[in-house]
Amino acid sequence: MKIIGIDDQEEKKKELNRKKIAITTIVCMVIIAFFILVCIYIANKPFHEFVDKYVLMKHLNENNVTSISLEESTSSNIYAYDKYISTLEQNTLTGYNASGKKEYELTVEISNPLIDTNNRFLLIAEKEKQKIYLISGNSIVWEKELEGNISRVSVNKNGYVSVILTGTTYKSIIQTFDATGNEMFKTYLRSSMAVDSDISYDNKYLSFAQISTDGTLVQSMIKTIDIPKETIISTVTSPSNSAILNLKYQEGNRLICMYDNSIYCIQNEKSEELVNFNQENKKIVFADIELANFIFHITEKNVLLRTESTIELTNVANGKTNIYTIDSVVKEVYGYDNHLAINLGSEVHFIGTNGWLKKKYNSSQEVRKIVMNSSFAGIVYRDKIEIVEL
């Protein structure tokens, strides 16, 4: 039987400590190296682009993405929601998955579609007519014939729906439905016209923008209704010389209001300006409120012999702004959930609300349209859709 002495035990402890120190040193060196690479990646644009293209494989083109063939007449009626890209043609809504495989076909009697998407829901109506459908996944949840002409529709992330109707004895009627299609209530506007409406994340509040043409002045305001009580709890007058365009609820019952010259946030009956488009030192060319808990605007400026576009993405909850810059003129921009698609013509940058590039897509022809859901995008051409996973 071998007897281990004190000296042997001490030597083993030293050896173990040396191994721990070596491992700790290696881990620290790896962390420091990673931190340095991240700093270089952020600060050095050529290195950044090299890593995106050859290491992270963020650069795509028509040769390495899935495609869906289209009939030419279908190319304008294409939508994205849930995990599908859908096409509408001859009263048939066809859904495809991220692999381009056909998943469903639904009969939808719509020829002039008016749509809204949110989370897993697609709301589709016949513009200026009566037919409306709520679709979730690969099936129709409910469909209705409404009394009046549908001018605007909205669906929240839980499937609660608000519809603005015209063509009745009232200037506007706002009709609301729960996720199963049960009518909750109607709001009648005798002397003002409803422009847009939206229902909060918790299904408790309906807000709508209305324009009053009584008297000599055109006045717009945003009203909020407590849905369970069916009573107006807030009325906020819009800024002077501002035309209301769009409303969107965010988390925390923040109501974001898009005007033709600014963006405001209404919360707890207080209105706060987030962005003013009439800034002397900035040329704002695009702005929108369709992202989840963010707003964005794009400015252009001339730098030497080129145009530089700067995308500013602002978290409304904390005011933090993330920046993404492109050395080009932006042709179109599309926002959905946490993704922004920036169309430069034959090149598309997909970025996150953190201001980082997700994917860059290059094409041999002009991009016609872009549709997005939470996980992938469709690049629409006259005869096909290219699918880019995000």
N, C-alpha and C positions, 0 to 999 in steps of 0.2 A: 504494500500500500504506500503510494507516494504522498509525502507530507509537504504541503505548500507552506513555505516560510513567509515571514513578514515582508522580506525584501521582494519576493516574487509577487505578492499582492500589490505592493507599492508600484512595481514596474508595470503590472497590468492596468492599474488605475491611470498611470501616466500615459500608457499607450492608448487607452480609451479616451482620455482627455485630448490627446493629439489628434485622434480621429474626429472627435467632435469639433475641435477648432478648425480642422481642415474642411470638414463638411460645411460648417458655418461660413468660413471664408469663401468657399466656392459659391454657396447660395447668395451671399452678399455681392460677390462679383457679378453673378448672373443678373441680380436685381439692378445693380448699378448700370451694367451694360444695356439691359432692357430699357431703363429709364433714359439713358443717353440716346439710344436709338429712337425712342418715342419723341424726345426733344428735337432730334435732327429731322425726324419724319414730319413734325409739325412746322418747324422753322425753315427747312430747306425744300423749296418747291420741286426742283429736279429729282431729289432723292424720294420725296413724297410720291411723285408720279411714277418713278421706277418701281417702288414697293407696291403701289396700287396695281400696276400693270402686270408685273412679273412674279410677285410673291403672293399678294392677296387675290390676284386674278379678278380684279374688279372691272376690267375692260372687256366689253363684249361687242359682237357685231352680228350680222345676219347669218353668218356661217356657224355660230355656236349657240344658238337659241332655238327653242321650239317654236313652230309656226302653225297657225290655223288658216286654212284657205277660206276665202270669202267670195260670195257673189257680189258684183260691183254695187248693186242697189242696196246691199246691207250695210255698207261701210259707215253710214252716218248713225245707225241705231245700234250702238255697242256700249255696254255698261259693265262695270265691275262691282262686285259686292261679295261679302262672305269669302268663299274660296273659289268663286267662279268668275269667268268672263262670259257674258251673255250677249247674244245677237237677237234682234227682233226683225223678222221679215214675214210678211203675209200672215199676220196674226199668230205667228209661232215664235215663242221665246226659247232659244236653244242655249244651254249652258255647257261650258267647257271647263275642265280643271287645269291645273298648272302644267300638266303634261300635254295639253292640247286635245285630250280625249273628251268626246261628247258624253256628258253625264245625264242630261235630261232634255225633254222637249215639253213645253207647256203651251196650251192654247190661250192666247191673250188677245182679246179683240181691241187692239189699239193700232191706229194708223198714224196719228200725230202725237207722239209720246211726250209726256211731261213727267220727269222722274226725280226721285231723291233716293240716296242710298245712305245707310248707316249700319255699321257693324254687320250683322248677318241678314239685314233686310234690304229689299229693293221695293220701293213704292213707285208704281207706274200708273199714269192716268192718261185719258184722252183730253188733250188740251182744248179748252173752250167747249167741252162737252161733258158727259155725265159719268162715264165709266171709269172705275178705279180698282186696282188690284194691290194687295200687299203680298209679297212673295218672300219666303224665308227658306234658305237652303234650296232644295230642288222641288218645292211644292208651293201651291197657292194657299196662303193662310185664310184670306177672305177676299171677296170681290163684291162691289156694290154699284148700283145706279143711283147717283145723287140728284137732288133737285136743284138745278142751277148749272152754271157753266164753270168748270174748274179752271182757275187761273194760276194757282200756286199750291204746291204740296210740300209736306215736310214729315219726316219720320225720325223719331229719336232712337237711341241705341237699344231700347227695350221693345220697340215695335209700336209705340204710341204715335198716333197720326193726327196731324192738323191739316185741314184743307180750306183754302179760300175760294169762295164761290161768288160769282157775279151773275147778272142777267135775271135777277128777281126784283121784287118791289123795293128791296134794300140795295144800297150801293155795294155792300159786301156782307157776306155771311161767313163766319169762321166755324167750321164743324170739326169736332174732335172725336176720336175713337181710341179705345184701348187696344191692346195687342191682339185680342180675339175678334175685333170688329164691332164690338158693342159701342153704340154712340154714347158719349158722356154728356155733352151739352152743345148748344149752338150759341154763338155770339153774333148779334145783329147790329150792323152799323148803318144808320139811316142817312147820315149826312157826310160821311167820310169813307175813304177807300182804303182797304187793307192792302199793304204792300208785301208783307212777309210775316211768317209766324214760326214759332218753334216751341217744343215742350222740353222741360228740364230733364236731366238725367234721372232724377228720383220720381218722375211722373207727377209731381205736385203742382207745377206751375206752367201755364201757357202764357207766352208773351207774344204780342203782335205789334207791328208798326202800322200806323194809319196816317193818311194824309187828309186833312180837312181843307175843303175849298170854299167854306162859308166866308162871306165877307170879301174884302179886297186882297187879303194876304193868304198865301198858301202856308199852312202850318202842319208840321208833322210831329208826332209823339209816339212813344212806346208805352203800351199798357201791359200790365201783368195781372193775370187772374189766378187766384187760388182755386185749383181744379176741384178738390173735394167740397169746398164751400161755394163754388161758382160765383165768387165775388171779386171785383177788381180791388187789388191791394196796393197798386202802385201805378202812377202816371208820371212819366218823365218827358218833358218837352225837349225836342231835338234842338241842337245848336242852330242859331240863325244862319240863313244862307246855305243850309246843308240839306241835301236830298238823301233820305234813307234808302238803302239798297238791299240790305241783307241782315238777318239776325241769326245768331248761333249760340246755344248754351254750351258752357264748359262745366267741368267739375266745380263743386262748391257753389252751384247756382249762380255762376258768373254769366251774365248775358253780354255777349260781344255784339256791338252794333257797327255795321259798315255803312259809312256815308260816302258821298261822292268826293269829299275832300278831307276825310278823317276817319279814325276808328276810335270808338269809345267802349268802355266797360261799365255796365250797370250792375251794382251789387249792393244789397241792403238799402235800396232806394237812392243810392248815390251814383252819380255819373262822373266818370273820370276819362279824360282824353288820353289815349295811348299813343297815337301817331297823328300828326297833322301833315297833310300832303303838300301844303303851301309853304315849304321851307326855302328860304333864299339860297342856302348853300347846298341844297340837295334837289336832284331831279328824280322824283319818284315815278317809275314807269309801270309798276305792278304792285298790287297789295291784295291781300285776301285774309279771310278768317276761318277757312275750312279745316285747318289742322286741329288736332286734339290738344287743347290747353295752350296752344301757341297761336300767334298771329305772325304774319311776315309782310315785308315790303322790299322792293328791289329798286335800287338807285343806279343811275348811270353817270359816269364822268369820263371825259376825254383825258387820256394819259399818253403824251407824245402823239404818236400817229395811230393809236388804237383806242377802242372803247372798253372800259372796265365796268362790269356789272357786279354790284355787291348785294348779296341777299342777307337781310337781317331778320333772324328768327327770334321772337321775343316770347319768353315764358310769362304769361299774364299773371300767374300766381306769385312769382317772386321778382319779376321785372328783369331777370337775367337775359341778355341777348347773345346769341351765337351768330357768327359771321361765316359766310362762304363767298368766295370771290371767283369770278370767271372773266377771262380776257376776251369777251365777246359780247355782242348784243343779244339779249334774250328775246326770242320770238314769241313764246307762249310759256305759261307756267301753270302747273296743276298741283293742288294740294289735297291730301287725304290722310287722315289718321296721323301717323308720325312720319309721313313721306312727302317729299316735294320733288316733282319732276320738272326739270328746266329744259325746255326745248330750244335748241339753238339753230334748228333747221334740219340738218342731217346728223346732228349729235345731240344726245340727251344725257343730262346729268341727273341722277337720282341721289338725293341727299336726305339725311335724317334731320330731325329737329335739333340734334346736337351740333349741326353744322358740318358734319363729316360726310364724305362721299360714300355712298353705298355701292353704286354701279355707274359705269359710264358706257353708253351704248352708241356705237358709230354705224351709220347707214350709208348706202350708196345712193339713196334718194331722199327727198324731203319727207319728213314725218308729217302725217296728216292730222293725227289726233292721238292722245294718250288717255287711257283709262287705268284706274288703280283700285285695288282692294288692300287689305292690311298686309298681304304677304307677297303679292306679285303685281306686275303691271303689264298692260297690253299696248304695244306700239302699233298703231292702226295705219294701214296703207289702203290703197284702193282695192286690192285683191287679197289681202292677208293681214293677220295679226301676229306680231312677234311677241313672245312671252318672255319677260325678264323677271326672274325671281329676285325678291328684295330681302 
